[in-house]
């Protein structure tokens, strides 16, 4: 399955992308670390690098067959999309989608998500994603028609978009 998003490029991640992928991951933890710790910048950097490495390794080992993309606009890396188009032969799983803060609220994430939903609808597939309850993108998922189908530890919501609406 191929995604085509106007003015946006998806390309397979490469080993040389690891530093920018770590930066993208770190952008999702910045507020938490700034408010919830008294760590210095070096401690935060080491924590982010360690957590990114663990997450990256986990995704690579546990989502065999998934696609891991860098999102680019105007020849600039602006985010990542990790997606399994045939998750457990049941539907599409968005493993992760993150847009760097300076590119957020510019309809890029919603354009990517709408393209995924269009592909899902055309193939009669549902789409799932885990979203932390405090994630600001939760409202976007709800607007697009995702519904919570389960919850883990009161924090992680498994959201589903149903193609048979």
C-alpha positions as CSV (number, residue, x, y, z in Angstrom):
1,X,0.0,0.0,0.0
2,X,1.4,3.4,-0.9
3,X,0.5,6.7,0.6
4,X,0.5,9.9,-1.5
5,X,0.2,13.2,0.4
6,X,0.2,16.5,-1.4
7,X,3.4,18.4,-0.9
8,X,4.7,15.8,1.6
9,X,7.2,13.0,1.0
10,X,7.3,9.7,2.9
11,X,10.6,7.9,2.6
12,X,11.9,4.8,4.3
13,X,14.1,5.5,7.3
14,X,17.8,4.8,6.9
15,X,20.5,4.3,9.5
16,X,21.7,7.9,9.0
17,X,18.3,9.1,10.1
18,X,18.8,7.9,13.7
19,X,19.8,11.3,15.1
20,X,16.8,13.1,13.6
21,X,14.5,10.3,14.6
22,X,15.8,10.7,18.2
23,X,15.2,14.4,18.0
24,X,11.6,13.7,16.7
25,X,11.1,11.3,19.6
26,X,12.5,13.8,22.1
27,X,10.1,16.5,21.0
28,X,7.3,14.3,22.4
29,X,8.9,14.1,25.8
30,X,10.3,17.7,26.2
31,X,7.3,19.2,28.1
32,X,7.2,16.2,30.5
33,X,10.9,16.4,31.2
34,X,10.9,20.2,31.6
35,X,7.9,20.1,34.1
36,X,8.4,16.7,35.8
37,X,12.1,16.6,36.5
38,X,14.9,18.8,37.8
39,X,17.4,17.2,35.4
40,X,20.0,19.3,33.6
41,X,20.2,19.3,29.8
42,X,22.8,16.5,29.7
43,X,20.6,14.2,31.9
44,X,17.6,14.9,29.7
45,X,19.6,14.2,26.5
46,X,20.9,10.9,27.9
47,X,17.4,9.9,29.0
48,X,15.9,10.7,25.6
49,X,18.7,8.8,23.8
50,X,18.2,5.8,26.0
51,X,14.4,5.8,25.7
52,X,14.5,6.4,21.9
53,X,17.0,3.5,21.4
54,X,14.8,1.2,23.5
55,X,11.6,2.2,21.6
56,X,13.3,2.1,18.2
57,X,14.7,-1.4,18.8
58,X,11.3,-2.6,20.2
59,X,9.4,-1.3,17.1
60,X,11.9,-2.9,14.7
61,X,11.8,-6.3,16.4
62,X,8.0,-6.4,17.1
63,X,6.5,-4.9,14.0
64,X,8.1,-7.0,11.3
65,X,6.6,-6.0,8.0
66,X,5.7,-2.5,9.1
67,X,6.9,0.6,7.2
68,X,9.0,3.1,9.0
69,X,8.9,6.5,7.2
70,X,10.5,9.9,7.6
71,X,8.0,12.6,6.7
72,X,9.6,15.4,4.6
73,X,8.2,18.7,3.4
74,X,10.2,21.2,1.3
75,X,13.2,18.8,1.5
76,X,13.2,19.1,5.3
77,X,12.6,16.3,7.8
78,X,9.5,17.2,9.7
79,X,8.4,14.0,11.4
80,X,8.0,10.2,11.3
81,X,5.3,7.7,10.5
82,X,5.5,4.1,11.6
83,X,2.7,2.1,10.2
84,X,1.8,-1.6,9.7
85,X,-0.6,-1.9,6.8
86,X,-1.5,-5.5,7.6
87,X,-1.4,-5.6,11.4
88,X,-2.3,-9.1,12.5
89,X,-4.1,-9.5,9.2
90,X,-6.9,-7.4,10.7
91,X,-6.3,-3.8,9.7
92,X,-3.9,-0.9,9.7
93,X,-2.0,0.0,12.8
94,X,-0.5,3.4,13.1
95,X,2.4,2.6,15.4
96,X,3.6,6.2,15.7
97,X,3.1,9.5,14.0
98,X,5.0,12.5,15.2
99,X,5.4,15.9,13.6
100,X,8.1,18.2,14.9
101,X,6.7,21.1,17.0
102,X,7.5,23.9,14.5
103,X,5.5,22.0,11.8
104,X,2.5,21.1,14.0
105,X,-0.9,22.8,13.4
106,X,-0.3,23.2,9.7
107,X,-2.6,20.4,8.6
108,X,0.3,18.0,7.9
109,X,-0.6,15.4,10.4
110,X,-4.3,15.5,9.4
111,X,-3.3,15.2,5.7
112,X,-1.3,12.1,6.5
113,X,-4.0,10.6,8.6
114,X,-6.7,11.4,6.0
115,X,-4.7,9.6,3.4
116,X,-4.4,6.6,5.7
117,X,-8.1,6.6,6.3
118,X,-8.9,6.9,2.6
119,X,-6.7,3.8,1.9
120,X,-8.3,2.0,4.8
121,X,-11.8,2.8,3.5
122,X,-10.9,1.7,0.0
123,X,-9.7,-1.6,1.3
124,X,-12.4,-2.1,3.9
125,X,-9.9,-2.0,6.8
126,X,-10.1,-0.5,10.2
127,X,-7.3,1.7,11.6
128,X,-6.0,1.5,15.2
129,X,-3.5,3.6,17.1
130,X,-2.5,3.8,20.8
131,X,-2.8,7.4,22.1
132,X,-1.8,8.7,25.5
133,X,-4.8,10.3,27.2
134,X,-2.9,13.6,27.6
135,X,-1.7,13.8,24.0
136,X,-2.9,17.0,22.4
137,X,-3.5,15.1,19.1
138,X,-6.3,13.1,20.9
139,X,-8.8,15.8,19.7
140,X,-7.7,15.4,16.1
141,X,-8.2,11.6,16.3
142,X,-11.7,12.1,17.7
143,X,-12.6,14.6,15.0
144,X,-11.5,12.1,12.4
145,X,-13.8,9.5,13.8
146,X,-11.5,7.4,16.0
147,X,-13.2,5.9,19.1
148,X,-11.6,4.5,22.2
149,X,-12.0,0.7,22.3
150,X,-9.7,-0.1,25.3
151,X,-7.5,1.6,27.9
152,X,-4.3,0.5,29.7
153,X,-3.3,1.9,33.1
154,X,-5.7,4.9,32.5
155,X,-3.1,6.4,30.2
156,X,-2.9,4.5,26.9
157,X,-6.1,4.5,24.9
158,X,-6.4,2.1,22.0
159,X,-8.3,4.1,19.4
160,X,-10.0,2.7,16.3
161,X,-11.4,4.1,13.1
162,X,-14.0,1.9,11.6
163,X,-14.2,1.8,7.8
164,X,-17.7,0.4,7.9
165,X,-19.3,3.6,9.2
